[in-house]
Amino acid sequence: MTNAPSFTDEETALLIDAQFFQKKATISEKIRAQLEKTGEALKAELSRGQLPALPHDHLSAQFVRGEHLENFPYQYLDCPKYFHGPEKRTFRTLVWWGHHVACAWLLEGQLTKQYKARLVDRFHTLAGRHLELSLAPTLWEWKRGEGYTLPITHDRKAQTAAVLAERAFLKIVRFIPFDDARLRSGDLAGLSLEAFRAMLPIVSL
């Protein structure tokens, strides 16, 4: 019978450090409060009716919290949230511990062709606004960088169009580092709303 894994000195120190877990709980509560404010800001923006209606659509939102997004804790808000069969039109504000905040449109379904066309047609309105196109083979990848995302800059229109031509879905992201001054001051709602507005030309008529 093999021995079970043992704890290192560093791991043992963490296990007995009650303050570590209290700090984690405090941070989680602050993130939840900021996501609630984000939901209020996004719902106010959505009340202006800038998104085309979808079948069975109603203004919904969902908070989710977990511990295992590639072994890191995470909390996110979907607002608006639209998952209806193969159709997806959801704006997610994700706080991924150890990585970054990501504000993203998750778009898939019958309107994908229109979304891609708007991105190309309105490219220079979207370019230069710290947006990135996901290159991942799934909507659920949240890493950033070479091989994962393509920055949407004015000199990349042809490259972006070529990537879009091969994709069955669309995910546009703005990443925010945790040391961002506005994020540290509690303005997640403002940052998420800015990202939402920056990406609006893709989803609005």
PEWO-V907761 format. One record per helix or strand of 2 or more residues. SS is the DSSP state (2 for helix, 1 for strand). FROM is the first residue (numbers start at 0). TO is the last residue. If there is no record, write none. Layout:
BEGIN
ss/from/to
SS/FROM/TO
SS/FROM/TO
END
This chain:
BEGIN
ss/from/to
2/8/14
2/17/45
1/60/68
1/71/78
1/82/83
1/86/95
1/99/107
2/111/120
2/122/125
1/131/133
1/148/150
2/153/164
1/168/175
2/180/183
2/187/202
END
